[in-house]
Amino acid sequence: MAIWTLHDGGDVVRPDQRLRWPATVGVGVQHVLAMFGATFLVPTITGFPPSTTIFFSGIGTVLFLLLTRNRLPSYLGSSFAFIAPVLAAKADGGIAAALGGIVVAGVLLAAVGALVQAVGIRPIDWLLPPVVTGAIVALIGLNLAPVAFQSYATDPLVATVVLVVVLVVTVASRGMLGRLSIVLGVLVGYALTAVRGDVDWSAVREASWVGLPEFTAPSFTLRASLLMLPVVLVLVAENVGHVKAVAAMTDRSLDDSMGRALMGDGVATAVAGTFGGSGTTTYAENIGVMAATRVYSTAPYWVAAGVAVLLGLCPKFGAAVAAIPGGVLGGATTVLYGLIAVLGARIWVESRVDFRDPVNLLTAAISLVIGAANYRFTQGDVTLEGIALGSLTAVVAYRVLRTLQQRGIGPLGDSPSDLPAVDLRDRG
């Protein structure tokens, strides 16, 4: 495992270096602030105990750093990809069933990591090309849109205030303030509802300042496990993207850490699900902190993990987070779910996906509609719907259509360069 050496004064602090400890702690606190907004929002939306999720995000980050041999700087926060399947699993079998699905997702992700570590990343590239990855991410955001509206409708005035604050702060502010736009928007909405007397403080008053987080044991059902399968595909894509981003920023190859990164996130997710926390993923927000500070050391991540664990040991903090009213969440989730959908399009743009190619076009088209409209397929006791069905459609459709194209069967055999460009503006 990499051991830190004191930074030698260059412009970049490498993962195996560290600043002096006061500066290291300062950067670690910045990482806590960067991850906090999204990490606490996921359990608030899904109904999981916030303290438990924060606690296991810290534990998960420690596990990730250990499994990657302290070579890959990353914070593991709550994954938004779990929100829709968790809500569906809870509606069917309660929180225990949702946790069981999270555990299964974590184990599968760890298994994928072990495979990648053994044979390389080519199987992942084959199964999840950018058009498929982008479609899966986009349909998750679109599928969650009705959930955002339900929260928004509980208090449209407060939700609108939160939405406006998030938008203005994000666009008008730079640096860390802009990265905390979600937190600031939620705080403003929280304060507004508190002034109106619409916040229930009873649980906050009764909670103690120090104590263990609330632990919940999982139960395992086939339906919950199937609902979580598409999340594994998203987590693979997120982790691979994270490793590549860090490799680019540090100008060093991290391909040999790809499998370990997937295993680290998988183990962290499985552990969180076992005790009542949300599934985890590597956080792009913290990449932003590294890019701004040029500190790629793993040492601040140990500090951030420690702070998260301490926050998780404060039940009063968790109760305060859980008391956030629905209207406040409605404003925040309107932005967040939209960003998830647009992130899918960003993957297409950055990967230069050619939508003149009918395989890419049709794969994205049908999977988006199936996911957004929450299509359902039932066969016996097995039901696939929404995100799960849309994701499966994207993976299978792409491989089948690409095979037909490569064999020159029908119009799919046409080369993308031979197809006329389509200006979507003409479609109204």
C-alpha positions in Angstrom: 0.0 0.0 0.0 1.3 3.4 -0.9 2.8 5.4 2.0 2.7 9.2 1.8 5.9 11.3 1.5 5.8 15.0 2.3 5.1 17.1 -0.7 8.3 18.5 -2.3 6.9 21.8 -3.3 5.8 21.2 -6.9 2.6 22.4 -8.5 0.8 19.0 -8.1 0.5 16.9 -5.0 0.5 13.3 -6.2 -1.6 10.5 -4.6 1.4 9.1 -2.7 2.3 12.5 -1.3 0.7 14.7 1.3 0.8 18.3 2.5 1.5 19.1 6.1 -1.2 17.9 8.3 -3.0 21.2 9.0 -3.3 21.8 5.2 -4.3 18.2 4.7 -7.1 18.6 7.2 -8.2 21.7 5.4 -8.4 20.0 2.0 -10.2 17.1 3.7 -12.9 19.4 5.0 -13.4 20.8 1.5 -14.0 17.2 0.3 -16.6 16.8 3.1 -18.4 20.0 1.9 -18.3 18.8 -1.7 -19.8 15.4 -1.1 -22.3 16.4 1.6 -25.1 17.9 -0.4 -25.7 14.8 -2.6 -24.8 12.3 0.1 -27.4 13.5 2.6 -30.0 14.1 0.0 -30.3 10.5 -1.2 -31.4 9.0 2.2 -33.7 12.0 2.7 -35.5 11.2 -0.5 -35.5 7.4 -0.1 -36.4 7.5 3.6 -33.2 5.8 4.8 -31.7 7.1 8.1 -29.4 10.0 7.1 -26.9 9.4 9.9 -26.5 5.8 8.8 -25.8 6.7 5.2 -23.3 9.4 6.1 -21.6 7.0 8.5 -21.2 4.3 5.9 -20.1 6.7 3.2 -17.1 7.3 5.5 -16.6 3.6 6.2 -17.0 2.9 2.5 -14.4 5.4 1.6 -11.9 3.8 4.0 -12.6 0.4 2.4 -12.2 1.8 -1.1 -8.8 3.4 -0.1 -7.6 0.1 1.4 -8.7 -2.1 -1.5 -7.1 0.3 -4.1 -3.9 0.2 -2.0 -4.2 3.9 -1.2 -3.3 4.8 -4.8 -6.7 6.1 -6.1 -8.1 9.3 -4.5 -11.9 9.1 -4.2 -14.8 9.7 -1.9 -17.7 7.2 -1.9 -21.0 9.0 -1.4 -24.6 8.1 -2.0 -25.4 7.1 -5.5 -28.5 8.7 -7.1 -28.8 5.6 -9.4 -30.2 3.7 -6.5 -33.1 6.2 -5.8 -35.7 4.8 -8.2 -35.1 1.1 -7.6 -35.0 1.7 -3.8 -38.3 3.5 -3.9 -39.8 0.7 -6.0 -38.4 -2.0 -3.7 -39.6 -0.2 -0.6 -43.1 0.0 -2.0 -43.1 -3.7 -2.6 -41.2 -5.1 0.4 -40.2 -2.3 2.8 -36.8 -0.9 3.6 -35.3 -4.3 4.4 -36.0 -5.6 0.8 -34.5 -2.5 -0.6 -31.4 -3.0 1.5 -31.2 -6.6 0.3 -31.2 -5.4 -3.3 -28.4 -2.9 -2.5 -26.3 -5.8 -1.0 -26.8 -7.9 -4.2 -25.8 -4.9 -6.3 -22.7 -4.4 -4.3 -21.7 -8.1 -4.5 -22.2 -8.1 -8.3 -20.2 -4.9 -8.7 -17.4 -6.5 -6.7 -17.5 -9.6 -8.9 -17.3 -7.4 -12.0 -14.3 -5.7 -10.4 -12.6 -9.1 -9.8 -13.2 -10.0 -13.5 -11.8 -6.7 -14.7 -8.8 -7.1 -12.5 -8.2 -10.6 -14.0 -8.9 -10.0 -17.7 -8.8 -6.2 -18.3 -11.5 -3.7 -19.2 -12.3 -4.8 -22.7 -15.4 -6.8 -21.7 -16.8 -3.7 -20.0 -16.2 -1.6 -23.2 -18.0 -4.3 -25.2 -21.0 -4.5 -23.0 -21.3 -0.8 -22.2 -20.4 1.4 -25.1 -21.1 5.2 -24.6 -24.5 5.1 -26.4 -25.7 2.4 -23.9 -24.2 4.1 -20.8 -25.6 7.5 -21.8 -29.0 6.0 -22.4 -29.1 4.2 -19.0 -28.0 7.3 -17.1 -30.5 9.5 -19.0 -33.5 7.2 -18.5 -32.8 7.1 -14.7 -33.2 10.9 -14.5 -36.3 10.8 -16.7 -37.9 8.0 -14.7 -37.5 10.0 -11.5 -39.2 13.1 -12.9 -42.7 12.1 -11.5 -41.1 11.7 -8.0 -39.7 15.2 -8.1 -43.1 16.5 -9.1 -44.8 14.8 -6.2 -42.5 16.5 -3.7 -42.7 19.8 -5.5 -46.5 19.7 -5.4 -46.5 19.5 -1.5 -45.3 23.1 -1.3 -44.9 24.8 -4.6 -43.9 28.2 -3.2 -41.0 26.8 -1.1 -40.0 24.4 -3.8 -39.8 27.3 -6.3 -37.7 29.4 -3.9 -35.3 26.4 -3.5 -35.1 25.9 -7.2 -34.3 29.6 -7.9 -31.6 29.7 -5.2 -29.9 26.6 -6.6 -30.0 27.9 -10.1 -28.7 31.4 -9.3 -26.0 30.2 -6.9 -24.8 27.6 -9.4 -24.5 30.1 -12.3 -23.5 33.3 -10.4 -21.0 31.8 -8.0 -17.5 30.3 -8.5 -15.4 27.8 -6.6 -16.7 26.0 -3.5 -19.8 28.2 -3.2 -21.1 27.1 -6.6 -20.5 23.5 -5.6 -22.6 24.0 -2.5 -25.6 25.4 -4.4 -27.8 22.4 -3.5 -26.9 22.7 0.2 -27.6 26.4 0.2 -30.9 26.0 -1.6 -32.0 23.4 0.9 -30.9 25.5 3.8 -32.9 28.5 2.5 -36.0 26.4 2.0 -35.5 24.8 5.4 -35.3 28.2 7.0 -38.3 29.5 5.2 -40.5 26.5 6.2 -39.2 26.8 9.8 -40.2 30.4 10.0 -43.7 29.5 8.8 -43.8 26.8 11.5 -44.0 23.9 9.1 -41.1 21.9 10.3 -41.7 19.1 12.9 -38.8 19.4 15.3 -40.0 16.7 17.8 -37.5 14.1 16.6 -34.7 16.6 16.6 -35.4 17.6 20.2 -35.6 13.9 21.3 -32.4 12.8 19.6 -29.1 12.7 21.5 -25.9 14.4 20.4 -23.8 11.3 20.5 -24.9 7.7 19.7 -24.7 4.9 17.1 -26.5 5.3 13.9 -29.7 3.3 13.2 -28.8 -0.1 11.8 -31.3 -2.1 9.8 -30.9 -5.7 8.6 -31.6 -6.5 4.9 -34.0 -9.2 3.5 -33.6 -10.7 0.1 -36.3 -10.9 -2.6 -35.9 -11.7 -6.3 -37.9 -8.6 -7.3 -35.7 -6.2 -5.3 -32.5 -7.8 -6.7 -33.8 -7.5 -10.3 -34.6 -3.9 -9.7 -31.0 -3.1 -8.7 -29.4 -4.8 -11.7 -29.3 -1.7 -13.9 -27.6 0.2 -11.1 -24.6 -2.1 -11.4 -24.2 -1.0 -15.0 -24.3 2.6 -14.0 -21.8 2.1 -11.1 -19.4 0.4 -13.5 -19.6 3.3 -15.9 -19.2 5.8 -13.0 -16.2 4.1 -11.6 -14.5 3.6 -14.9 -15.0 7.3 -15.7 -13.6 8.3 -12.3 -10.5 6.3 -12.7 -9.9 7.7 -16.2 -10.5 11.2 -15.0 -8.0 10.9 -12.1 -5.5 9.2 -14.5 -5.8 12.2 -16.9 -5.4 14.8 -14.1 -2.4 13.1 -12.5 -0.8 12.1 -15.9 -0.2 8.5 -14.8 -1.8 5.2 -15.9 -4.2 3.8 -13.4 -5.5 0.9 -15.6 -4.2 -1.6 -13.1 -6.4 0.0 -10.4 -9.6 -0.2 -12.5 -10.7 -3.6 -11.1 -9.7 -2.7 -7.6 -11.8 0.5 -7.8 -14.9 -1.5 -8.9 -14.3 -4.1 -6.1 -13.8 -1.2 -3.6 -17.2 0.4 -4.5 -18.8 -3.0 -4.6 -17.6 -4.0 -1.1 -18.6 -0.5 0.3 -22.1 -0.8 -1.2 -22.6 -4.3 0.1 -21.4 -3.3 3.6 -23.7 -0.2 3.6 -26.7 -2.3 2.5 -26.0 -4.9 5.2 -26.4 -2.3 8.0 -29.0 0.1 6.6 -27.0 2.6 4.5 -27.4 3.8 0.9 -25.4 2.3 -2.0 -22.3 4.2 -2.8 -20.4 5.5 -5.9 -17.3 7.5 -6.6 -18.1 11.2 -6.5 -17.4 13.6 -9.4 -17.9 16.5 -6.9 -14.7 15.6 -5.2 -12.9 15.4 -8.6 -13.8 19.1 -8.8 -12.1 19.8 -5.5 -8.9 18.0 -6.7 -8.9 19.9 -10.0 -9.3 23.2 -8.1 -6.6 22.5 -5.5 -4.3 20.3 -7.6 -4.1 18.1 -4.5 -4.5 14.5 -5.6 -3.3 13.0 -2.4 -5.3 10.3 -0.8 -4.6 11.7 2.7 -7.4 14.3 2.7 -9.8 11.5 1.8 -8.9 9.7 5.0 -9.7 13.0 6.8 -13.0 13.3 5.0 -13.9 9.7 5.8 -13.2 10.3 9.5 -15.4 13.5 9.5 -18.3 11.6 7.9 -18.0 8.8 10.5 -18.2 11.4 13.3 -21.2 13.0 11.7 -22.9 9.6 11.5 -22.3 9.2 15.3 -24.5 12.3 15.9 -28.2 11.3 16.0 -29.3 14.9 16.4 -27.7 15.7 13.0 -29.5 12.8 11.4 -32.8 13.8 12.8 -32.4 17.4 11.6 -31.7 16.1 8.1 -34.7 13.8 8.2 -36.9 16.7 9.2 -36.4 18.5 5.9 -39.9 19.1 4.4 -41.1 17.6 1.1 -41.4 21.0 -0.7 -37.7 21.7 0.0 -36.8 18.4 -1.5 -39.0 19.0 -4.5 -37.1 22.1 -5.5 -33.7 20.3 -5.1 -34.7 17.1 -6.8 -36.1 19.0 -9.8 -32.6 20.2 -10.5 -30.8 17.0 -9.5 -33.0 14.6 -11.5 -32.8 16.8 -14.5 -29.0 16.9 -14.2 -29.0 13.1 -14.2 -30.9 13.0 -17.4 -28.7 15.6 -19.1 -25.6 13.8 -17.9 -26.6 10.9 -20.1 -26.6 13.3 -23.1 -23.3 14.7 -21.9 -21.8 11.2 -22.1 -23.0 11.0 -25.7 -21.5 14.4 -26.6 -18.1 13.8 -24.9 -17.9 10.3 -26.5 -19.0 11.7 -29.9 -21.7 9.1 -30.3 -22.8 9.2 -34.0 -26.6 9.3 -34.1 -26.6 9.0 -37.8 -25.9 5.4 -37.1 -29.3 3.7 -36.8 -28.0 1.3 -34.2 -27.1 4.1 -31.8 -30.3 6.0 -32.7 -32.7 3.1 -32.1 -30.9 1.9 -29.0 -31.2 5.3 -27.3 -34.7 5.9 -28.6 -36.5 2.8 -27.4 -34.7 2.5 -24.1 -35.4 6.2 -23.1 -39.2 5.8 -23.8 -39.3 2.5 -21.9 -37.5 3.9 -18.9 -39.2 7.3 -18.8 -42.8 5.9 -19.3 -42.1 3.1 -16.7 -43.0 0.2 -19.1 -43.6 -3.1 -17.4 -43.0 -6.7 -18.4 -44.3 -9.5 -16.2 -43.5 -13.2 -16.7 -44.7 -15.4 -13.9 -43.3 -14.0 -10.6 -40.7 -11.9 -12.3 -41.5 -8.3 -13.2 -39.2 -5.8 -14.9 -40.2 -2.2 -15.3 -38.9 1.3 -15.8 -35.2 1.6 -15.2 -34.5 -2.1 -15.1 -36.4 -2.8 -18.3 -35.1 0.2 -20.1 -31.5 -0.6 -19.2 -31.8 -4.2 -20.2 -33.4 -3.1 -23.5 -30.4 -0.7 -24.1 -27.8 -3.5 -23.6 -29.6 -6.2 -25.6 -30.8 -3.9 -28.4 -27.4 -2.5 -29.0 -25.7 -5.9 -29.2 -28.4 -7.4 -31.4 -28.7 -4.5 -33.8 -24.9 -4.1 -34.1 -24.6 -7.8 -34.9 -27.2 -7.4 -37.7 -25.5 -4.3 -39.0 -22.1 -6.0 -39.1 -23.6 -8.9 -41.0 -25.1 -6.5 -43.5 -28.7 -7.5 -42.9 -31.3 -5.0 -44.1 -31.0 -1.2 -43.8 -29.0 -1.6 -40.6 -26.1 -2.7 -42.8 -25.8 0.8 -44.1 -22.7 2.7 -43.1 -23.5 5.7 -40.8 -21.5 7.9 -43.3 -24.0 6.9 -46.0 -27.0 8.1 -44.1 -28.4 11.6 -44.4 -27.9 13.9 -41.5 -31.1 14.6 -39.6 -31.8 18.1 -38.3 -34.1 17.5 -35.2 -35.1 21.2 -35.3 -37.3 20.4 -38.3 -39.4 18.0 -36.2 -41.0 20.8 -34.2 
